[in-house]
Amino acid sequence: MRDRPSRVETLSFGCRLNTVETEAMRRLAEADGRARIVVNTCAVTQEAGRQARKAIRRAARGRPEAEIVVTGCGAEVETQAYRDMPEVGRLIGNAEKLNPSAWAGAARGPGVVMDARTAEAAGVTGMAEHTRTFIPVQNGCDHRCTFCVIPFGRGRSRSVPAGTVIDEVARTVEAGGREVVLTGVDLTAYGRDLGEGISLGGLVLRILAEVPGLARLRLSSIDSVEVDEALLDAIAGQDRLMPHLHLSLQAGDDLILKRMKRRHTRADAIRFCDDLRAARPGVVFGADLIAGFPTETEAQFARSLALVEECGLTHLHVFPYSPRPGTPASRMPPVAPEAIRDRAARLRASGEAARLRHLAAQVGRRVTVLAERGGTGRAEDFSTVLLGEGPAPGTLLEVRIVGHDGTRLVAG
């Protein structure tokens, strides 16, 4: 007998944390049994909100019988814009979206996330699919970068207790998961609110020690200036912690970093990458960079552009600056839109060139790959590897790299 098709459809925008939470919400909504379209929104840029609202209108035309439920950071910081949409049935706030009662009855809606003091486990063991599972261990942010509204969408920084995280990792491994990615809004703030004397580095070391069956552990985006000594030691000495780090850098000019209210300098970023590369040869860095932050001159942008080479970045996430209502940056003198677009394009081109150089440098090497579906896998440095048909998803195998196609390494 075939399973009954799900009456719940989900649409997720923005960060990896949203993706994980969307899966958890799908299960909660399915348990309630009603026909629904769950839209997990993002507020990091104006474009993210525009895309979400466009998708809501399209979804309403396609399934007029389904209730459209909107949640996520967009619902928190742009509440009225979603409330005014006739297609939207109701809003569920970020603080309540993983609470089963919010899906079984009437939700209070957005507006209470700043009162949240604990982080809930997402219960994502079933997402392992024999390869990679993202496990949220932290939520919210206590910093106030001048360009960012996410703290107002996610609330204060709060951490999932270490024992809960370790249990979740263990269940993932028991379900067939080979690789776990720890994720959060401000991941390197992990543990400060728990009163347990544990940091992100301490959590990593406990996971690796207490879940010996876990083949690979990764970290999502981190703030390099907040990395603790235990995490530095883990990166340098734990082979099961993968040598790929994505850094929240945002800019390469000290005055722009100060106006962003970031907590590191240009020299801090370069030194961090140099020190980690010395401690863990072969470590690969990605980074978030913003093009065209208010007041940014061409000379200041050039320092961000130069950071790609000076830090040895290979995977860039480039964001054209987008003013967010209510943020201090939105009141600063803006950069002309055409200059923002040009600078973003130049950053992306520099990142693409760096990525191609990295791919070319892997040719001839033997690397360990975790096979995924579709005849591909992931190397330890997170490069996609074309394996061809054969290896079952979840298989760890050593291969020789014989070339690349511009985006993926090719195994021979």
C-alpha positions as a printed Julia matrix, in Angstrom:
412×3 Matrix{Float64}:
  0.0    0.0     0.0
  1.45   3.37   -1.02
  1.78   6.18    1.5
 -0.75   8.97    1.2
  0.81  12.02   -0.5
  1.71  14.81    1.9
 -0.76  17.68    2.1
  2.04  19.99    3.23
  4.34  21.85    0.87
  7.31  23.86    2.11
  9.25  26.79    0.68
 12.48  27.87    2.37
 14.52  31.01    1.77
 17.88  32.14    3.13
 20.27  30.35    5.43
 20.95  26.69    6.1
 19.34  27.03    9.51
 16.09  27.92    7.78
 16.39  24.8     5.61
 16.74  22.55    8.66
 13.9   24.24   10.52
 11.68  23.99    7.44
 12.01  20.21    7.49
 11.1   20.14   11.18
  8.06  22.36   10.52
  6.96  20.15    7.66
  6.7   17.23   10.06
  4.79  19.28   12.62
  2.37  20.56    9.98
  1.83  17.07    8.56
  0.97  15.76   12.01
 -1.85  18.32   12.18
 -3.24  17.01    8.9
 -4.4   20.18    7.17
 -3.48  21.22    3.62
 -0.81  23.87    4.05
  2.0   25.68    2.3
  4.66  26.64    4.84
  6.87  29.55    3.76
 10.02  30.09    5.84
 11.17  33.59    4.95
 14.5   35.45    5.06
 15.13  39.13    5.78
 18.85  39.46    5.13
 18.29  41.47    1.92
 15.43  43.26    0.18
 15.67  40.71   -2.61
 15.08  37.83   -0.19
 11.78  39.37    0.86
 10.76  40.12   -2.7
 11.41  36.53   -3.77
  9.43  35.15   -0.81
  6.39  37.31   -1.54
  6.53  36.39   -5.22
  6.61  32.71   -4.28
  3.64  33.14   -1.94
  1.52  34.64   -4.71
  2.52  31.87   -7.09
  1.81  29.15   -4.51
 -1.64  30.57   -3.77
 -2.56  30.37   -7.45
 -1.33  26.79   -7.69
 -3.02  25.44   -4.54
 -5.93  27.71   -3.61
 -7.27  25.1    -1.16
 -4.15  25.2     1.03
 -3.61  27.54    3.96
 -0.43  29.56    3.5
  1.54  29.86    6.75
  4.39  32.36    6.82
  7.22  32.22    9.35
 10.93  33.03    9.53
 12.92  36.25    9.87
 10.92  38.06    7.2
  7.73  37.46    9.16
  9.43  38.91   12.26
 10.96  42.08   10.82
  8.54  42.76    7.93
  5.42  41.56    9.71
  2.99  44.07    8.22
  4.11  43.4     4.64
  3.15  39.72    5.01
  0.08  40.41    7.12
 -1.23  42.66    4.32
 -1.0   39.88    1.72
 -4.47  38.39    1.11
 -2.85  35.06    0.21
 -1.39  34.61    3.73
 -3.57  32.63    6.12
 -1.51  33.25    9.25
  1.92  34.07   10.61
  3.93  32.01   13.1
  6.83  33.66   14.9
 10.38  32.33   14.97
 10.07  31.7    18.71
  7.12  29.36   18.2
  7.65  27.68   14.86
  9.18  24.49   16.32
  6.46  24.25   18.98
  3.84  21.6    18.05
  1.06  23.66   19.65
  1.67  26.44   17.13
  0.64  24.05   14.36
 -2.24  22.39   16.14
 -4.01  25.58   17.25
 -3.98  29.33   16.92
 -0.51  30.84   16.86
  0.27  34.16   18.51
  2.25  35.23   15.47
  5.51  37.22   15.31
  6.73  39.61   17.93
  7.94  37.47   20.86
 11.3   36.2    19.59
 13.3   38.74   21.62
 11.85  37.14   24.77
 13.21  33.68   23.9
 15.9   32.43   26.29
 16.42  28.83   25.16
 17.21  27.12   21.87
 15.28  24.03   20.9
 16.73  20.99   19.14
 15.26  20.72   15.64
 14.99  16.92   15.7
 16.48  16.41   12.23
 17.81  12.85   12.51
 15.64  11.7     9.63
 17.3   14.17    7.28
 20.55  12.21    7.28
 19.8   10.37    4.02
 23.03   8.41    4.61
 25.23  11.44    3.81
 25.07  14.88    5.48
 22.89  16.22    8.29
 22.75  19.84    9.46
 22.22  20.13   13.21
 21.36  23.57   14.66
 23.19  24.09   17.95
 22.75  27.86   18.39
 20.2   30.52   17.52
 19.98  34.3    17.69
 22.71  36.94   17.96
 23.77  39.45   20.62
 25.83  41.58   18.22
 24.48  44.6    16.41
 26.27  44.91   13.09
 24.99  48.12   11.54
 23.75  46.45    8.32
 21.94  43.49    9.88
 18.34  42.9    10.99
 18.76  39.22   11.79
 19.08  39.73   15.59
 15.58  41.22   15.5
 14.34  38.22   13.53
 16.1   35.56   15.6
 16.35  37.13   19.05
 19.16  36.82   21.57
 21.96  34.3    21.32
 21.02  30.98   22.89
 22.5   27.51   22.71
 21.23  23.94   22.66
 22.71  22.08   25.66
 25.75  19.98   24.77
 24.18  16.72   25.91
 21.19  17.3    23.64
 23.47  18.03   20.68
 25.55  14.91   21.29
 22.42  12.77   21.53
 21.21  14.22   18.22
 24.55  13.48   16.56
 24.51   9.92   17.93
 20.97   9.34   16.6
 22.03  10.68   13.22
 24.92   8.21   13.06
 22.63   5.37   14.12
 20.27   6.35   11.28
 23.1    6.07    8.75
 24.45   9.62    8.69
 28.15   9.9     7.92
 28.66  13.64    8.11
 27.23  16.27   10.48
 27.35  20.04   10.0
 26.91  22.17   13.12
 25.01  25.32   12.28
 23.68  28.45   13.95
 23.16  32.18   13.52
 26.32  33.14   15.46
 27.91  29.73   15.83
 31.07  30.85   17.63
 28.91  32.33   20.41
 27.9   28.78   21.32
 27.74  28.01   25.03
 28.02  31.49   26.56
 24.43  31.44   27.76
 24.45  27.91   29.16
 26.55  28.43   32.27
 28.22  25.08   31.65
 31.71  26.39   30.86
 31.59  24.96   27.35
 32.53  26.7    24.1
 32.09  25.72   20.47
 35.53  24.13   20.57
 34.59  22.17   23.67
 31.4   20.97   21.98
 33.34  19.84   18.91
 35.83  17.9    21.03
 33.05  16.23   23.02
 31.19  15.18   19.87
 34.31  13.66   18.35
 35.15  11.84   21.59
 31.64  10.64   22.48
 30.4    9.72   19.0
 33.3    7.71   17.57
 31.11   6.41   14.74
 30.78   9.87   13.22
 32.98   9.92   10.13
 33.0   13.66    9.47
 32.15  16.86   11.33
 31.87  20.29    9.73
 31.11  23.82   10.89
 28.92  26.35    9.13
 29.87  30.04    9.01
 32.05  31.23   11.91
 33.28  34.57   13.2
 37.06  34.2    13.22
 37.65  36.74   16.0
 35.44  34.67   18.35
 37.16  31.31   17.75
 38.31  29.84   21.07
 41.53  27.97   21.81
 39.78  24.6    22.04
 38.4   25.05   18.52
 41.82  26.06   17.19
 43.24  22.89   18.73
 40.45  20.8    17.22
 40.97  22.24   13.74
 44.7   21.61   13.97
 44.58  18.14   15.46
 41.28  16.38   14.71
 41.21  14.73   11.3
 37.47  14.09   11.49
 36.83  17.85   11.71
 36.87  18.83    8.06
 39.42  21.42    6.83
 36.88  23.83    5.35
 35.87  27.01    7.19
 33.46  29.68    6.02
 34.3   33.05    7.58
 32.04  36.02    8.26
 34.49  38.68    7.03
 32.16  41.17    5.25
 34.9   43.67    4.23
 38.64  44.17    3.99
 38.98  47.83    4.97
 39.34  48.78    8.63
 37.21  51.94    8.49
 34.38  50.1     6.72
 34.64  47.27    9.26
 34.37  49.85   12.05
 31.31  51.43   10.42
 29.82  47.95   10.1
 30.49  47.49   13.84
 32.41  44.32   13.17
 34.77  43.01   15.85
 37.85  42.23   13.76
 40.33  44.18   11.67
 41.81  43.39    8.29
 45.02  42.22    9.99
 43.03  39.94   12.29
 41.45  38.18    9.31
 44.73  37.69    7.46
 46.53  36.48   10.59
 43.75  33.99   11.38
 43.97  32.44    7.92
 47.76  32.34    8.0
 47.84  30.73   11.46
 45.22  28.1    10.58
 46.94  27.28    7.3
 50.19  26.72    9.21
 48.44  24.55   11.81
 46.35  22.57    9.3
 47.99  22.53    5.87
 45.38  22.23    3.16
 42.64  24.04    5.07
 40.29  25.89    2.7
 38.51  29.16    3.47
 35.27  30.61    2.19
 33.88  33.98    3.2
 30.92  36.33    3.16
 31.74  39.73    1.66
 29.51  42.79    1.17
 30.02  45.01   -1.88
 29.1   48.68   -1.74
 28.54  49.24    1.95
 27.55  52.9     2.59
 30.47  55.36    2.38
 32.72  52.73    0.73
 35.19  54.36   -1.66
 36.87  52.64   -4.58
 40.12  52.46   -2.58
 38.31  50.84    0.36
 36.63  48.35   -1.95
 40.04  47.52   -3.45
 41.16  46.36    0.0
 38.2   43.96    0.15
 39.08  42.72   -3.32
 42.71  42.18   -2.28
 41.54  40.19    0.78
 40.52  37.32   -1.51
 44.17  36.64   -2.31
 45.68  37.74    1.01
 43.44  35.38    3.0
 43.56  32.69    0.31
 39.76  32.54   -0.05
 38.33  30.0    -2.49
 34.55  30.04   -1.92
 32.89  33.47   -1.82
 29.35  34.47   -0.91
 29.08  38.01   -2.3
 26.22  40.25   -1.16
 25.53  43.56   -2.91
 24.71  45.9    -0.03
 20.96  46.09    0.58
 19.61  48.69    3.06
 17.41  47.19    5.75
 14.84  49.47    7.41
 15.75  50.6    10.91
 19.44  49.67   10.72
 22.13  52.33   11.32
 23.72  51.59    7.94
 20.49  52.5     6.15
 20.98  56.09    7.36
 24.58  56.35    6.14
 25.5   57.99    2.8
 24.83  55.32    0.15
 27.02  54.1    -2.68
 25.51  54.52   -6.15
 23.56  51.39   -7.24
 25.6   50.98  -10.41
 28.82  51.05   -8.36
 27.42  48.42   -6.0
 26.56  46.14   -8.93
 30.0   46.66  -10.49
 31.85  45.92   -7.25
 29.78  42.81   -6.58
 30.56  41.55  -10.08
 34.28  42.16   -9.59
 34.28  40.35   -6.25
 32.47  37.39   -7.79
 34.94  37.3   -10.68
 37.85  37.3    -8.24
 36.22  34.51   -6.25
 35.6   32.49   -9.4
 39.24  32.84  -10.44
 40.37  31.74   -6.97
 38.05  28.74   -7.07
 39.36  27.67  -10.49
 42.93  27.92   -9.23
 42.0   25.73   -6.28
 40.34  23.12   -8.5
 43.35  23.03  -10.8
 45.69  22.54   -7.83
 43.83  19.36   -6.85
 44.5   17.57  -10.16
 46.8   14.61   -9.61
 46.05  14.35   -5.9
 44.35  11.53   -4.03
 41.45  12.72   -1.89
 38.85  11.14    0.38
 35.3   11.64   -0.87
 31.91  11.04    0.73
 29.63   9.75   -2.02
 26.25  11.41   -2.48
 23.35  10.85   -4.85
 23.65  11.58   -8.55
 27.15  10.21   -9.05
 28.86  12.98   -7.08
 30.49  13.34   -3.68
 32.22  15.85   -1.41
 35.92  16.03   -0.74
 37.14  17.02    2.7
 37.61  20.62    1.47
 33.92  20.61    0.41
 34.71  20.55   -3.32
 32.17  18.6    -5.36
 33.7   15.52   -7.0
 32.23  13.82  -10.05
 32.43  10.09   -9.32
 30.2    8.56  -11.95
 27.79   5.73  -11.23
 28.8    3.08   -8.76
 29.54   4.27   -5.21
 26.49   4.08   -2.96
 25.53   7.28   -1.14
 27.29   7.4     2.21
 30.36   5.51    1.01
 33.73   6.99    1.96
 36.33   6.28   -0.7
 39.73   7.48   -1.79
 39.99   8.63   -5.4
 42.53  10.24   -7.69
 41.57  13.6    -9.19
 42.23  13.61  -12.94
 40.72  16.97  -13.88
 37.85  19.41  -13.34
 34.98  20.8   -15.4
 35.12  24.34  -14.05
 32.8   23.66  -11.14
 33.56  20.09  -10.03
 36.59  17.91   -9.6
 36.65  14.76  -11.74
 37.77  11.45  -10.25
 39.57   8.88  -12.39
